[in-house]
């Protein structure tokens, strides 16, 4: 029901939105969150609007006056463009609006055996997020609502990727480039419990030019939360290398919010911990009243889901629950800046010791497609990396001792090398 100008939907009983607690982990379910999307217009890049290049670079202004920029590219006969290793093309930041409400993007291309064409997205045409490794001719919704898109080639064999065409839908509508991909919008709220949610247009995040946010005001004492739709339903294995980001106004509430994935009839997703020395939940100050919070989904949906475990990897994830009140939530989105020195790895182990002859899970969290994980040790022979397990983060204790373990990961569309260390005691 609506109360005044706020949204308050009281959920009574497990029949409407069951919340299950398994081993201390919150799991919520909701089967009715997915929204549909249709496009009013279509756009195509093909041989008819291919760019004019000089030394592999150039720009092209399309029929809608949007500027596309090209780097490390070559002319392609009977197609749009050819990309060399680490080459790219996409909408330029000089096009201040980009394409609004992009949807259902399809790229047709040919590549070498080991070639990869990656879709990147941005809210400003400058800072790019990893989305998905594309398959030729297959439609994807990972560009939906983003205004700036880029296509990036990776081929260590130095074979080009020949892009024949790009096709997508769009609409001449939207609020702003950040608001269009912000899940913390009043109209995107699905359920609330013991909070009144209102559209906030005065107290907004200082980041990304936001024009609206959601204020949550306490209206009860227990089970306090607000659910936001994910808009496009995902499966667990589609999400685990991404991040949850949000801006949190804490002037009236210095308790950091808990985050829960909403899902279907199977259990997947947990709250992310920010206690102790765990660094999977990272908080930075925007100013004295606002935090920017980043949570690695690899600490919520563990990498083992990619092994094909049907009990987890095929579960739907339809929304996000924010457990908090007396706050403002803004710029809530799922995206992915691959981990690097400016976006460090995290750890979320509850303990740092284990018995020899058993295994230890070094719970590394990160963002970006995982290409490899290896370990080094300051003292040899105490610990070794286990082989043939569901994910590469299990270590085996050969003998008693104390060892500094360094995890070396290569992640992301552009293969970023990052490390994190932990002192481990083998008893």
Backbone torsions as a table, in degrees:
resi	resn	phi	psi	omega
1	UNK	NA	155.7	177.7
2	UNK	-97.6	135.4	178.0
3	UNK	-119.2	112.1	-177.5
4	UNK	59.6	-130.4	179.0
5	UNK	-96.4	8.5	-178.2
6	UNK	-108.5	163.9	178.8
7	UNK	-107.7	123.3	177.0
8	UNK	-139.7	109.1	179.8
9	UNK	-111.1	106.9	-178.1
10	UNK	-81.1	129.9	177.7
11	UNK	-105.6	118.7	-175.7
12	UNK	-118.0	118.3	176.2
13	UNK	86.3	158.6	-175.6
14	UNK	-72.5	-16.4	-175.4
15	UNK	-67.4	-26.4	-176.6
16	UNK	-89.4	-43.9	177.9
17	UNK	-153.2	85.5	-175.3
18	UNK	-65.8	137.9	173.2
19	UNK	-118.4	116.4	-176.1
20	UNK	-105.3	137.1	175.4
21	UNK	-110.9	113.7	-178.4
22	UNK	-118.9	114.2	179.6
23	UNK	58.1	31.5	179.1
24	UNK	84.0	5.2	-178.7
25	UNK	-105.4	130.8	179.9
26	UNK	-78.7	134.1	175.9
27	UNK	-137.6	124.0	179.8
28	UNK	-115.5	158.3	178.5
29	UNK	-136.9	146.0	178.8
30	UNK	-156.8	123.1	-175.8
31	UNK	-100.8	6.1	-168.6
32	UNK	-125.5	33.5	-172.9
33	UNK	-101.4	-27.7	-172.7
34	UNK	-59.0	133.5	178.4
35	UNK	-110.5	151.4	178.0
36	UNK	-94.9	164.3	-177.9
37	UNK	-145.0	135.5	176.6
38	UNK	-130.3	155.5	-176.0
39	UNK	-115.5	142.8	178.1
40	UNK	-87.6	-28.7	-175.3
41	UNK	-134.4	163.1	176.1
42	UNK	-129.1	152.6	177.8
43	UNK	-132.3	141.2	179.1
44	UNK	-132.2	137.0	167.3
45	UNK	-109.5	128.8	-177.0
46	UNK	-156.0	-161.5	-178.5
47	UNK	-65.1	-24.7	-177.4
48	UNK	-73.2	-20.4	178.0
49	UNK	-129.7	35.9	178.0
50	UNK	-69.1	153.1	-173.7
51	UNK	-79.8	159.6	168.3
52	UNK	-96.5	120.8	-171.6
53	UNK	-111.7	150.2	174.0
54	UNK	-135.1	118.2	-176.3
55	UNK	54.6	38.6	175.4
56	UNK	83.4	-0.7	-176.5
57	UNK	-126.4	159.6	177.2
58	UNK	167.6	-179.7	176.7
59	UNK	-133.4	161.2	176.1
60	UNK	-142.6	128.9	176.1
61	UNK	-99.1	118.4	-174.5
62	UNK	-84.0	-175.7	-173.6
63	UNK	-66.9	-16.1	177.8
64	UNK	-100.9	13.6	177.5
65	UNK	66.9	27.0	174.8
66	UNK	-96.7	133.0	-178.7
67	UNK	-92.0	127.8	173.8
68	UNK	-107.4	137.1	179.8
69	UNK	-114.4	148.5	-172.7
70	UNK	-130.7	139.6	179.6
71	UNK	-140.5	137.9	-179.6
72	UNK	50.8	51.2	-175.9
73	UNK	-122.7	167.9	179.3
74	UNK	-138.1	156.5	175.5
75	UNK	-64.2	146.3	179.3
76	UNK	-128.2	116.6	176.9
77	UNK	-67.1	133.9	177.7
78	UNK	61.1	31.3	177.1
79	UNK	-160.7	-174.1	-175.1
80	UNK	-85.8	-53.0	-177.8
81	UNK	-165.9	156.2	174.0
82	UNK	-112.3	131.3	-179.2
83	UNK	-106.2	131.9	173.1
84	UNK	-87.7	172.7	-180.0
85	UNK	-52.8	125.5	-177.3
86	UNK	68.0	16.0	172.6
87	UNK	-84.5	161.9	-178.4
88	UNK	-156.1	163.6	164.8
89	UNK	-148.3	151.9	-179.5
90	UNK	-179.5	-177.9	-177.1
91	UNK	-72.6	131.3	-176.6
92	UNK	-78.6	148.6	175.8
93	UNK	-64.6	-16.8	178.1
94	UNK	-69.6	-18.2	173.1
95	UNK	-87.6	96.7	-163.5
96	UNK	-67.7	-15.7	177.8
97	UNK	-110.7	-19.7	-176.1
98	UNK	60.7	-155.8	173.2
99	UNK	-100.0	127.0	-177.7
100	UNK	-87.9	141.1	176.5
101	UNK	54.1	49.3	173.0
102	UNK	-58.9	144.3	176.6
103	UNK	-153.8	155.8	171.2
104	UNK	45.6	67.5	-177.9
105	UNK	-86.8	139.4	177.0
106	UNK	-134.4	134.3	177.3
107	UNK	-122.9	132.9	175.1
108	UNK	-107.6	125.3	-175.2
109	UNK	-157.0	163.5	171.2
110	UNK	-123.1	151.8	-174.7
111	UNK	-150.6	170.1	172.3
112	UNK	-76.1	177.1	-175.6
113	UNK	-56.2	-40.7	-175.8
114	UNK	-107.6	14.2	-179.4
115	UNK	-73.6	146.9	178.5
116	UNK	-133.6	129.7	173.3
117	UNK	-111.6	116.7	-174.8
118	UNK	-104.7	140.6	171.7
119	UNK	-92.2	125.0	174.5
120	UNK	-116.0	152.3	178.7
121	UNK	-133.7	161.4	-177.5
122	UNK	-155.8	154.3	172.9
123	UNK	-95.5	-6.3	-177.6
124	UNK	-138.6	-2.6	-178.6
125	UNK	77.8	8.6	-179.3
126	UNK	-120.6	-49.3	-179.9
127	UNK	-99.9	119.9	-168.8
128	UNK	-109.4	140.8	177.6
129	UNK	-107.2	140.3	172.9
130	UNK	-75.7	134.5	177.3
131	UNK	-116.6	-67.1	-172.6
132	UNK	-157.3	149.3	171.7
133	UNK	-82.7	120.3	-168.8
134	UNK	-81.2	150.9	171.2
135	UNK	-112.8	130.7	-176.8
136	UNK	-58.2	131.5	175.6
137	UNK	79.2	-2.1	-177.7
138	UNK	-101.2	124.1	-179.5
139	UNK	-69.1	143.3	177.5
140	UNK	-133.0	147.7	175.9
141	UNK	-103.9	11.5	-179.0
142	UNK	-73.5	-10.2	174.1
143	UNK	-96.2	-3.9	-174.8
144	UNK	-55.3	129.7	175.4
145	UNK	77.8	-15.6	174.8
146	UNK	-73.7	148.4	-178.9
147	UNK	-99.3	-22.7	-178.5
148	UNK	-119.9	127.1	179.8
149	UNK	-128.3	151.8	179.0
150	UNK	-144.1	149.1	178.5
151	UNK	-118.7	124.2	-170.5
152	UNK	-121.4	132.8	-178.2
153	UNK	-101.1	130.9	169.2
154	UNK	-126.6	121.3	175.0
155	UNK	-152.4	99.9	-178.0
156	UNK	-65.4	-16.8	175.5
157	UNK	-83.1	-2.2	179.2
158	UNK	63.1	31.0	169.3
159	UNK	-89.1	139.7	-179.8
160	UNK	-75.4	158.5	168.5
161	UNK	-107.3	120.1	-177.9
162	UNK	-96.2	111.5	-178.1
163	UNK	-92.9	110.6	-180.0
164	UNK	-76.4	-46.5	-177.8
165	UNK	-157.5	156.6	172.0
166	UNK	-128.8	131.3	179.7
167	UNK	-133.9	136.8	176.6
168	UNK	-155.8	159.6	173.7
169	UNK	-94.5	160.5	175.8
170	UNK	-158.9	166.8	176.6
171	UNK	-134.4	149.5	176.7
172	UNK	-86.5	66.9	-179.0
173	UNK	-155.0	170.2	-179.1
174	UNK	137.8	168.1	-178.3
175	UNK	-102.5	-61.0	174.0
176	UNK	-157.9	168.4	-176.7
177	UNK	-63.9	-29.6	177.2
178	UNK	-84.6	-41.7	-179.2
179	UNK	-64.3	-32.0	-177.1
180	UNK	-64.5	-26.1	179.6
181	UNK	-112.1	12.4	179.7
182	UNK	-89.5	117.6	178.5
183	UNK	-75.1	-18.5	-179.8
184	UNK	-85.0	67.0	174.8
185	UNK	-119.3	146.2	-177.6
186	UNK	-56.3	-42.8	-178.1
187	UNK	-72.4	-9.7	-178.5
188	UNK	-97.2	2.2	-179.9
189	UNK	-77.0	133.3	-179.8
190	UNK	-101.4	-48.9	-178.5
191	UNK	-144.3	154.8	169.9
192	UNK	-136.8	159.8	175.1
193	UNK	-141.3	116.1	176.8
194	UNK	59.0	27.4	169.0
195	UNK	-137.7	151.8	170.1
196	UNK	-105.2	122.9	-179.6
197	UNK	-100.8	131.4	178.6
198	UNK	-132.6	152.0	174.3
199	UNK	-70.5	130.8	-177.6
200	UNK	-114.4	120.5	179.5
201	UNK	-118.4	-2.0	179.0
202	UNK	-100.6	-53.2	179.7
203	UNK	-93.4	98.8	-176.7
204	UNK	-124.7	160.1	178.2
205	UNK	-62.2	140.9	175.4
206	UNK	-71.6	-9.2	-176.9
207	UNK	-92.7	146.0	163.3
208	UNK	67.7	14.8	174.0
209	UNK	66.7	34.1	-179.2
210	UNK	-62.1	143.5	177.8
211	UNK	-110.2	-16.6	177.2
212	UNK	-151.5	157.2	179.4
213	UNK	-144.0	-170.7	178.3
214	UNK	-124.9	125.2	175.0
215	UNK	-97.1	132.4	177.5
216	UNK	-112.8	119.4	-178.6
217	UNK	-114.1	129.3	-176.0
218	UNK	-62.3	135.7	179.7
219	UNK	-140.6	29.8	-179.5
220	UNK	-179.2	-172.5	-173.8
221	UNK	-118.9	-22.2	-177.3
222	UNK	-132.8	159.6	177.5
223	UNK	50.9	60.8	-176.1
224	UNK	-99.4	116.4	179.7
225	UNK	-164.5	168.1	175.4
226	UNK	-138.4	132.4	-178.5
227	UNK	-104.2	132.8	177.5
228	UNK	-116.6	137.3	177.5
229	UNK	-68.0	146.3	174.5
230	UNK	-83.4	-9.8	179.3
231	UNK	73.7	-58.3	173.1
232	UNK	-108.1	121.7	179.4
233	UNK	-64.8	139.9	178.5
234	UNK	-125.3	168.9	169.2
235	UNK	-108.1	160.5	-175.3
236	UNK	-54.9	-42.6	-176.8
237	UNK	-69.8	-14.6	176.8
238	UNK	-81.1	-16.7	-168.6
239	UNK	-111.2	-19.7	-160.9
240	UNK	-69.3	-15.7	177.2
241	UNK	-100.0	12.8	177.1
242	UNK	-96.5	-174.3	177.2
243	UNK	-129.2	151.7	164.6
244	UNK	-98.3	127.2	176.5
245	UNK	-122.0	143.6	172.8
246	UNK	-157.2	154.7	172.2
247	UNK	-105.7	134.9	-168.7
248	UNK	-128.8	117.8	177.4
249	UNK	-84.0	113.1	-169.9
250	UNK	-114.4	17.4	-179.1
251	UNK	-58.2	-35.7	-178.7
252	UNK	-106.2	8.2	-177.2
253	UNK	-163.7	104.9	-179.7
254	UNK	-92.5	9.8	175.7
255	UNK	-87.7	123.1	-177.2
256	UNK	-68.2	142.2	-175.8
257	UNK	-73.5	151.0	168.2
258	UNK	-92.7	149.2	-177.2
259	UNK	-123.8	133.8	-179.6
260	UNK	-132.0	137.0	170.7
261	UNK	-81.2	136.2	170.4
262	UNK	-90.4	144.5	-173.7
263	UNK	-150.8	-178.6	-178.0
264	UNK	-84.8	-140.5	-170.7
265	UNK	-82.0	-2.8	176.1
266	UNK	-109.8	157.2	-173.4
267	UNK	-90.4	119.4	173.6
268	UNK	-155.9	138.2	178.2
269	UNK	99.3	138.5	-179.6
270	UNK	-140.3	168.0	170.6
271	UNK	-66.3	151.5	177.9
272	UNK	-99.1	133.4	-177.3
273	UNK	-85.7	145.1	174.2
274	UNK	-124.5	17.0	-174.4
275	UNK	-85.1	160.4	172.8
276	UNK	58.8	-134.5	-177.9
277	UNK	-98.2	10.7	179.9
278	UNK	-66.4	138.1	-174.9
279	UNK	-123.9	17.5	172.9
280	UNK	-75.6	-18.2	179.5
281	UNK	-113.9	105.6	-170.6
282	UNK	-112.2	129.6	-176.2
283	UNK	-121.8	130.8	175.2
284	UNK	-130.3	149.8	-179.8
285	UNK	-81.9	127.8	169.1
286	UNK	-84.9	-48.1	171.5
287	UNK	-155.6	-165.1	-175.1
288	UNK	-67.7	-17.9	-176.0
289	UNK	-111.0	-15.6	-173.0
290	UNK	-121.9	137.7	168.0
291	UNK	-108.1	147.3	164.1
292	UNK	-105.5	124.3	-175.0
293	UNK	-115.5	131.4	176.4
294	UNK	-125.2	129.9	-179.8
295	UNK	-124.5	121.8	175.9
296	UNK	-71.2	123.2	179.9
297	UNK	-70.3	-18.5	174.5
298	UNK	-62.7	-14.6	174.6
299	UNK	-95.1	-6.5	178.2
300	UNK	-105.0	-44.8	174.6
301	UNK	-116.6	105.5	-169.3
302	UNK	-70.9	156.0	-175.9
303	UNK	-57.8	-21.4	-178.3
304	UNK	-60.2	-20.5	-179.4
305	UNK	-62.8	-22.8	-179.3
306	UNK	-75.1	-8.2	180.0
307	UNK	-72.8	-9.5	178.7
308	UNK	98.6	14.3	177.1
309	UNK	-63.6	106.5	-172.8
310	UNK	-64.5	-21.1	-179.5
311	UNK	-71.6	-17.7	-178.7
312	UNK	-125.6	-47.0	-169.3
313	UNK	-68.0	-24.2	-179.6
314	UNK	-98.1	6.2	178.9
315	UNK	-72.2	140.3	176.1
316	UNK	-74.9	147.0	170.6
317	UNK	-125.3	116.2	-168.8
318	UNK	-114.4	-13.9	-176.6
319	UNK	-167.9	178.1	-178.5
320	UNK	-127.0	131.4	174.1
321	UNK	-101.6	127.4	173.8
322	UNK	-105.4	117.4	-178.9
323	UNK	-95.7	97.3	-178.2
324	UNK	-174.7	171.3	175.2
325	UNK	-160.6	174.5	-177.0
326	UNK	50.4	53.1	-176.0
327	UNK	-154.9	176.1	170.6
328	UNK	-125.8	132.2	178.3
329	UNK	-108.9	130.3	-179.9
330	UNK	-143.0	157.7	176.0
331	UNK	51.3	45.1	175.6
332	UNK	-83.3	116.9	179.7
333	UNK	-155.1	159.6	172.6
334	UNK	-105.3	116.7	178.4
335	UNK	-148.0	-169.2	-174.6
336	UNK	-153.9	105.2	164.3
337	UNK	-97.2	109.4	-176.0
338	UNK	-54.0	142.8	-177.0
339	UNK	-59.8	137.7	174.0
340	UNK	-155.2	-165.5	-176.9
341	UNK	-64.3	-24.2	178.0
342	UNK	-91.2	-13.9	179.2
343	UNK	-133.1	79.9	-167.1
344	UNK	-70.9	162.1	170.9
345	UNK	-66.5	167.0	176.7
346	UNK	-130.1	169.2	174.4
347	UNK	-134.4	145.0	179.6
348	UNK	-141.0	34.3	174.5
349	UNK	-70.0	145.0	175.3
350	UNK	-87.0	-19.8	179.9
351	UNK	-145.2	168.3	-175.0
352	UNK	-126.9	15.6	-179.7
353	UNK	-138.5	155.9	177.3
354	UNK	-159.8	169.1	-176.1
355	UNK	-87.8	143.8	176.1
356	UNK	-65.2	152.7	-174.4
357	UNK	83.8	1.7	176.2
358	UNK	-126.9	177.1	-177.3
359	UNK	-108.7	156.6	-179.6
360	UNK	-129.2	130.2	177.7
361	UNK	-94.4	108.8	173.2
362	UNK	-80.8	106.6	-169.0
363	UNK	-85.4	81.3	178.0
364	UNK	-84.9	135.5	174.2
365	UNK	-117.5	147.9	-175.3
366	UNK	-159.0	176.4	172.5
367	UNK	-128.6	141.9	179.2
368	UNK	111.9	152.7	179.2
369	UNK	-57.1	129.9	-177.6
370	UNK	-88.0	117.6	177.3
371	UNK	-94.8	-36.1	179.5
372	UNK	-162.3	156.8	173.0
373	UNK	-143.4	123.8	175.6
374	UNK	-132.0	163.3	-178.1
375	UNK	-126.0	147.2	168.0
376	UNK	-127.2	161.3	-172.2
377	UNK	-138.0	141.5	178.9
378	UNK	-75.3	-20.8	175.1
379	UNK	-124.2	123.2	-176.6
380	UNK	-75.8	161.1	167.2
381	UNK	75.0	-9.2	178.5
382	UNK	-77.1	-44.1	-177.0
383	UNK	-128.9	147.6	171.5
384	UNK	-139.6	156.0	178.6
385	UNK	-77.0	132.0	178.6
386	UNK	-78.4	145.9	180.0
387	UNK	-110.4	153.3	173.5
388	UNK	75.4	19.2	177.9
389	UNK	-96.9	175.0	-176.0
390	UNK	-64.0	-31.1	174.9
391	UNK	-145.1	162.3	-167.0
392	UNK	-86.7	16.9	-171.9
393	UNK	-101.7	8.4	176.6
394	UNK	-86.4	131.8	175.6
395	UNK	-114.8	148.5	-178.8
396	UNK	-115.0	133.5	-179.5
397	UNK	-88.6	111.6	-179.6
398	UNK	-80.6	-36.9	-177.0
399	UNK	-157.6	166.3	-178.8
400	UNK	-69.9	147.9	177.8
401	UNK	155.7	172.7	178.0
402	UNK	-113.2	132.8	-174.4
403	UNK	-143.0	140.4	172.4
404	UNK	-90.3	116.6	-177.4
405	UNK	-100.6	131.6	175.9
406	UNK	-116.2	120.8	175.0
407	UNK	-90.0	129.1	178.9
408	UNK	-112.6	114.3	-180.0
409	UNK	-114.4	145.0	168.6
410	UNK	-116.0	117.1	-171.2
411	UNK	-133.9	159.9	169.5
412	UNK	90.7	163.2	-179.1
413	UNK	-59.5	-26.3	-177.6
414	UNK	-112.4	20.3	170.4
415	UNK	56.9	68.3	178.6
416	UNK	-88.4	132.3	179.5
417	UNK	-95.1	124.6	-177.6
418	UNK	-138.8	152.9	-178.7
419	UNK	-135.4	159.0	172.4
420	UNK	-152.7	144.5	-175.9
421	UNK	-117.8	155.8	177.8
422	UNK	-152.9	136.2	174.4
423	UNK	-85.4	124.1	-176.0
424	UNK	-122.3	138.0	178.9
425	UNK	-108.7	125.1	174.4
426	UNK	-103.0	120.8	-177.7
427	UNK	-87.3	NA	NA
